[in-house]
Amino acid sequence: MWLEFLAVAGGAGLMTLSADRFVIGAAAVAYNLRVPPLIIGLTIVGLGTSSPEIIVSAMAAWQGDTGIAVGNAIGSNTINIALVLGLTALITPLDVHSSIPRRELPVLIGIMLVAWLMLADGTLGRLDGILLVAGVAPVLAWMTRVGMKSRESRDALDEEFGEEIRTGMTMPLALFWLVLGFLFLLLSSRLLVWGAVSVAHYLGISELVIGIVVVALGTSLPELAASLASALKQEHDIAIGNVIGSNIFNLLAVLGLPGVIHPGAIDAHVIYRDFPVMFLMTLMLFAMAYGFRGPGRITRFGGVILLTAYIGYQTLLYFSETGRL
């Protein structure tokens, strides 16, 4: 069983490194093609930070482990908000100066409601999956349009992404990192899924909970690293914007792929326990970051609230899984 635990840990670590190289390569390729940094950040980097979740869910669904795939999508969203932003805000309070995260938050909530309604019948059908995955295209188009308008108004996020995108990388090197990162993402996702499924069977825990707790934590490590790094550089809008964008793509691509690849019934806990918790945490983020009377702000106290919510959710999962609820 130690081999399986090592596979989970090794897969998660390798995934963090390969996702970083993949995003750097993709962003550099786009920059060399003269795509503006803000558009790169909103679309390519936003979708790229969700690449671990996307590939892991596709891999799990392909093997018939739909519980892992669905749990990964929902668990990643709760971890991104409660653990990633909670821990980041505890280290340094996060101020929202850009208008873009405030525009994305209502979109995230709307997509979440649509996804919830799709799952309300207890199944993730192929049509549900197709509609969710197809939603990526209009969202990318909308983000591009918002980004182009925000560049004209000199949005704070434009300056932050301009400082982050690597500008001196040659096209061959960018393509090298893009391809190598993708290949290692495939390898690490296979390792992580195999280890997680084996651990779930050994411990007698449902694949859904393993997906929410273990796999989602592993696939969210890139977001954690990116948010902490951005916050320490005083790039607060990137730290928050990356999480919001990643959560949007998690609901569309990561949750949709299992329906496309392996449609079928889902665990009832998804509808009555896990989705409501994710929705509640998203509303907490909305209340803190939207900025109804000025710039939004996630204070250290807000970080404590988010981390407490994360611990409470893990406790709920434990008692639910052990039959004590």
C-alpha positions in Angstrom: 0.0 0.0 0.0 3.0 2.3 0.5 3.5 2.2 -3.3 0.0 3.5 -3.9 0.5 6.4 -1.4 3.8 7.2 -3.0 2.1 7.2 -6.4 -0.4 9.8 -5.1 2.3 12.0 -3.6 4.6 11.6 -6.5 1.9 12.2 -9.1 0.8 15.4 -7.3 4.3 16.7 -7.1 5.1 15.9 -10.7 1.8 17.4 -11.8 2.7 20.7 -10.1 6.0 21.0 -11.9 4.6 19.9 -15.3 1.6 22.2 -15.1 3.9 25.1 -14.4 6.1 24.3 -17.5 2.9 23.7 -19.6 1.4 27.1 -18.7 4.8 28.9 -19.1 5.2 27.3 -22.6 1.6 28.1 -23.7 1.8 31.7 -22.5 5.2 32.2 -24.2 3.8 30.7 -27.5 0.9 33.1 -27.4 3.1 36.1 -26.6 5.4 35.3 -29.5 2.2 35.3 -31.7 1.6 38.9 -30.4 -1.4 38.0 -28.2 -1.7 40.8 -25.5 -0.6 39.8 -22.0 -4.0 40.4 -20.4 -5.7 38.1 -22.9 -3.0 35.5 -22.3 -3.6 35.7 -18.6 -7.4 35.5 -18.8 -7.7 32.7 -21.3 -4.5 30.7 -21.8 -3.2 30.9 -18.2 -6.7 30.6 -16.8 -7.4 27.5 -18.7 -3.9 26.2 -18.2 -4.1 26.4 -14.4 -7.1 24.0 -14.7 -5.1 21.6 -17.0 -4.2 19.2 -14.1 -7.9 18.9 -13.1 -9.0 18.5 -16.8 -6.5 15.8 -17.6 -7.1 13.9 -14.3 -10.8 13.9 -14.7 -10.5 12.7 -18.3 -8.2 10.0 -17.3 -10.4 8.9 -14.4 -13.6 8.9 -16.5 -11.8 6.9 -19.3 -11.1 4.2 -16.7 -14.7 4.3 -15.5 -13.9 6.0 -12.2 -16.5 8.8 -12.5 -16.6 9.4 -8.8 -12.9 10.4 -8.8 -13.6 12.8 -11.8 -16.7 14.5 -10.3 -15.1 14.7 -6.9 -12.0 16.3 -8.4 -14.1 19.0 -10.1 -16.1 19.9 -7.0 -13.2 19.4 -4.5 -10.9 21.6 -6.5 -13.3 24.5 -6.4 -13.8 24.3 -2.7 -10.1 23.9 -2.1 -9.3 26.9 -4.4 -11.6 29.2 -2.4 -11.3 27.9 1.1 -7.7 26.6 1.3 -5.9 28.5 -1.4 -7.4 31.9 -0.9 -7.8 31.4 2.8 -4.1 30.5 3.3 -3.0 33.3 0.9 -5.1 35.9 2.7 -3.8 34.8 6.1 -0.3 35.5 4.9 -1.1 38.8 3.2 -4.6 40.4 2.9 -5.8 40.5 -0.7 -7.2 43.7 -2.3 -9.2 43.6 -5.5 -8.5 46.6 -7.7 -9.4 45.1 -11.1 -12.9 45.2 -12.4 -12.4 41.8 -14.1 -12.8 39.5 -11.1 -15.9 41.3 -10.1 -17.3 40.6 -13.6 -16.3 37.0 -13.4 -17.8 36.2 -10.0 -21.5 36.5 -11.2 -20.6 34.4 -14.2 -19.1 31.7 -11.9 -22.3 31.7 -9.8 -24.5 31.4 -12.8 -22.5 28.5 -14.3 -22.6 26.8 -10.9 -26.4 27.1 -10.8 -26.8 25.6 -14.3 -24.5 22.7 -13.4 -26.4 22.0 -10.3 -29.7 21.9 -12.2 -28.1 19.5 -14.7 -27.1 17.1 -11.9 -30.4 17.4 -10.0 -31.8 14.3 -11.6 -28.9 12.2 -10.1 -27.1 11.6 -13.4 -24.4 13.3 -15.4 -25.5 12.5 -18.9 -23.7 12.8 -22.2 -25.8 15.8 -23.2 -25.0 17.5 -19.9 -21.3 16.9 -20.4 -21.4 18.2 -24.0 -23.2 21.3 -23.0 -20.8 22.0 -20.2 -17.7 21.4 -22.3 -19.1 23.5 -25.1 -19.6 26.3 -22.7 -15.8 26.8 -22.6 -15.8 28.4 -26.0 -18.3 31.3 -25.3 -16.6 31.9 -21.9 -13.2 32.2 -23.6 -14.7 34.6 -26.2 -16.4 36.6 -23.4 -13.1 36.8 -21.4 -11.3 37.9 -24.5 -13.8 40.7 -25.1 -13.7 41.8 -21.5 -9.9 41.8 -21.7 -9.7 43.9 -24.8 -12.0 46.5 -23.2 -10.1 46.5 -20.0 -6.8 47.1 -21.8 -8.2 50.4 -23.0 -9.1 51.5 -19.5 -5.7 50.4 -18.1 -7.1 47.8 -15.7 -4.9 46.8 -12.8 -4.9 43.2 -14.0 -3.4 44.3 -17.3 -0.3 45.7 -15.6 0.1 42.6 -13.3 -0.1 40.1 -16.2 2.3 42.3 -18.2 4.9 41.8 -15.5 4.3 38.1 -15.2 4.3 36.9 -18.8 7.8 35.8 -20.0 8.8 37.9 -23.0 12.2 36.6 -23.8 11.5 33.0 -24.6 12.1 31.8 -28.2 9.4 30.0 -30.0 11.3 26.6 -30.1 11.9 26.7 -26.4 8.3 27.7 -25.7 7.0 24.8 -27.8 9.4 22.5 -26.0 8.1 23.4 -22.6 4.5 23.2 -23.9 4.9 19.7 -25.3 7.0 18.4 -22.4 4.7 19.9 -19.8 1.7 18.2 -21.5 3.4 14.8 -21.7 4.3 14.9 -18.0 0.8 16.0 -17.1 -0.5 12.9 -18.8 2.1 10.7 -16.9 1.5 12.3 -13.5 -2.3 12.2 -13.9 -2.1 8.5 -14.7 0.0 8.0 -11.6 -2.3 10.1 -9.4 -5.5 8.4 -10.5 -4.1 4.9 -10.1 -2.8 5.6 -6.6 -6.0 7.4 -5.5 -8.3 4.6 -6.7 -6.1 1.9 -5.0 -6.1 3.9 -1.8 -9.9 4.3 -1.9 -10.4 0.6 -2.4 -7.9 -0.3 0.4 -9.4 2.1 2.9 -13.0 1.4 1.9 -13.7 5.0 1.2 -15.8 6.1 -1.7 -14.1 7.3 -4.9 -16.1 10.5 -4.6 -14.6 11.4 -1.3 -11.1 10.4 -2.4 -11.6 12.7 -5.4 -12.7 15.6 -3.2 -10.1 15.2 -0.5 -7.0 13.7 -2.1 -7.1 14.1 -5.9 -8.5 17.6 -5.7 -5.8 18.7 -3.3 -3.1 17.3 -5.6 -4.5 19.0 -8.7 -5.0 22.3 -6.8 -1.3 22.5 -5.8 -0.5 24.6 -8.9 -3.2 27.2 -8.0 -1.9 27.3 -4.4 1.7 27.9 -5.6 0.6 30.5 -8.1 -1.7 32.4 -5.7 1.0 32.5 -2.9 3.6 33.7 -5.4 1.3 36.4 -6.8 0.2 37.6 -3.4 3.8 37.9 -2.2 4.6 40.0 -5.3 1.6 42.2 -4.4 -0.2 41.0 -7.5 -3.5 40.5 -5.6 -5.8 40.6 -8.6 -3.9 37.7 -10.3 -4.1 35.7 -7.1 -7.9 36.1 -6.9 -8.5 36.1 -10.7 -6.7 32.8 -11.2 -8.9 31.1 -8.7 -12.1 32.5 -10.1 -11.1 31.6 -13.7 -9.9 28.1 -12.7 -13.2 27.5 -10.9 -15.2 28.5 -14.0 -13.2 26.1 -16.2 -13.5 23.4 -13.5 -17.3 23.5 -13.7 -17.3 23.5 -17.5 -14.5 21.3 -18.6 -13.6 19.2 -15.6 -17.1 18.4 -14.6 -18.3 18.1 -18.2 -15.7 15.6 -19.4 -16.9 12.7 -17.2 -20.4 13.1 -18.8 -18.9 13.1 -22.3 -16.6 10.1 -21.7 -18.4 8.0 -19.2 -22.0 9.2 -18.6 -24.1 7.7 -15.8 -25.5 8.1 -12.3 -23.6 10.1 -9.7 -23.4 9.8 -5.9 -26.4 11.5 -4.3 -24.0 13.2 -1.9 -22.8 15.4 -4.8 -26.2 17.1 -5.0 -27.2 17.3 -1.3 -23.8 17.7 0.4 -20.9 18.7 -1.8 -22.5 21.1 -4.3 -24.2 23.1 -1.6 -21.0 23.4 0.3 -19.2 24.6 -2.9 -22.0 27.1 -3.6 -21.8 28.4 0.0 -18.1 28.9 -0.2 -18.4 30.7 -3.6 -21.0 33.1 -2.0 -18.5 33.8 0.8 -15.9 34.7 -1.8 -18.4 36.9 -3.6 -19.3 38.7 -0.4 -15.6 39.4 0.4 -14.1 40.1 -3.0 -16.9 41.8 -5.0 -16.5 45.2 -3.3 -20.0 46.6 -3.2 -18.9 50.0 -1.9 -15.4 50.1 -3.1 -12.5 47.7 -3.8 -13.1 44.2 -2.6 -10.8 42.8 0.1 -10.1 39.4 1.7 -8.7 40.3 5.1 -6.7 38.0 7.4 -9.9 37.5 9.3 -11.6 36.5 6.1 -8.8 34.1 5.5 -9.4 32.5 8.9 -13.2 32.2 8.0 -12.3 30.4 4.7 -9.8 28.1 6.3 -12.3 27.3 9.1 -14.9 26.5 6.5 -12.5 24.1 4.8 -11.7 22.3 8.0 -15.4 22.1 8.8 -16.1 20.6 5.4 -13.4 18.0 5.8 -14.9 17.1 9.2 -18.3 16.8 7.6 -16.9 14.4 5.0 -15.2 12.3 7.7 -18.4 11.9 9.7 -20.5 11.3 6.6 -18.1 8.7 5.3 -17.8 6.8 8.6 -21.6 6.7 9.0 -21.8 8.9 12.0 -24.1 11.4 10.4 
